[in-house]
Amino acid sequence: MPPIGFLECSRCHAHLSADSPQTVCTQCPQPPAGSLYVRYDLTHLQGTSPGEVIGRDATQSPWPGMWRYRSVLPDVQPVTLGEGWTPLLRSKRYPNAFLKEEGANPTGTFKARGLGLAVTMAKHYGFRKLAVPSAGNAAGALAAYAAAAEIEAHIFMPRDVPFANYVEAVAYGAKVTLVDGLISDCARMVAERKQQEGWFDISSLKEPFRIEGKKTMGYELVEQLGWEYPDAVFYPTGGGVGLIGMWKAFEELEQLGWVKPGKRPRMIAVQASGCAPVVQAFDQGAEVSQMWQNAATFAAGLRVPKPYGDAIMLKILRDSGGVALAQTDDQILASILDWARNEGLFLSPEGAAATAAYDRLLGTGFLKPTDRVVLFNTGAGLKYTDVTGEAMKLQRPAREPQLV
């Protein structure tokens, strides 16, 4: 496993040491401070066979899922619950569309990757208290990994998150605060109290290691496709750490020579029309997004009014020849039911935003049916039974009267 060489600012490219904990860049000349990328010396891996390296690492890992890529992850003892190596399922109806089923992760979502690695590093640094604002799924993931690492977790999330998110966080023993507001309000509360309370803020892109966990999605999809890029990747985008992490993975794969030469995939960010700051900025040609007012969608993970990494995401979308799209809640629900009834897959609302966007781009000709695409379902649909049932206008059937 490679030692960390340094942490690099995504904005000003300053180098910081990883010997002590870091949050965001301390050298940026003006706010907002840039998020930090973990950089390794990978020269010893250049010219190697990925199958040989990963096969060796998998046998030495406590769980050969995400940690099969430990040769490109920090040299630490993992805190693992069995995350990673999720199925890549070929669609029955679209032969060149593959669904990356992140609902197979611990706590039922892709958040297990980023929080698993972030908590691993928190334990390595000796932290005892972690705090996070969450739109829902990060709360459950932090609570689970913090429990496994014997670290105290403090979670702030909107009061109207899917009920499963609240139940699991409480069950894992986290200290949960429900907020009458959005994730931006939760983030403000964490920022205001963290110094006094002694919390380390583990928010999206406010520390460097959630990106490292999420980048393993990029390694996985390339490995599962035979070490070739797909033509496009559809990613439901709230905070956008996964999109940023996968782009970092592609950079590293090319540096290592582990991916067949060719154009990187078009990255397609999908949001809900009730909260689409990245889509609006992309359409306007802006470099950053503006705070989205009155955000509202039943796809809770997409209800992020202004992601911290918006500038990074917008650059990736444009550099890749991709696009940002917004889907209505009605379109998202229709795609949930379509994929459940025709593919046997119960998608999260966020994942269904991606499948709806795929249909849309096929219809416009932006993509052809022959293009090989990966659609991310970022969470298990069963975690959303309350909000999805409400969107379907379902109610529990009343008990039939018993005949005496």
Buried (B, 14 or more C-beta within 10 A) or exposed (E): EBEBBBBBBBBEEBBBEBEEBBBBBEEBEEEBBBBBBBBBEBEEBEEBEBEEBBEEBBEEBEBBBBBBBBBBBBEBEBBBBBBBBBEBBEBEEBEBBBBBBBBBBBBBBBBBBBBBBBBBBBBBBEBEBBBBBBBBBBBBBBBBBBBBBEBBBBBBBBEBBBBBBBEBBBEBEBBBBBBEBBBBBBBBBBBEBBEEEEBBBBBBBBBBBBBBBBBBBBBBBBBBBEEEBBBBBBBBBBBBBBBBBBBBBBBBBBBBBBBEEEEBBBBBBBBBBBBBBBBBBBEEEBEBBEEBEEBEBBBBBBBBBBBBBBBBBBBBBBEBEBBBBBBBBEBBBBBBBBBBEEBEBBBBBBBBBBBBBBBBBBEEEBBEEEBBBBBBBBBBBEBBBBBBEEBEEEEEEEEEEEEE
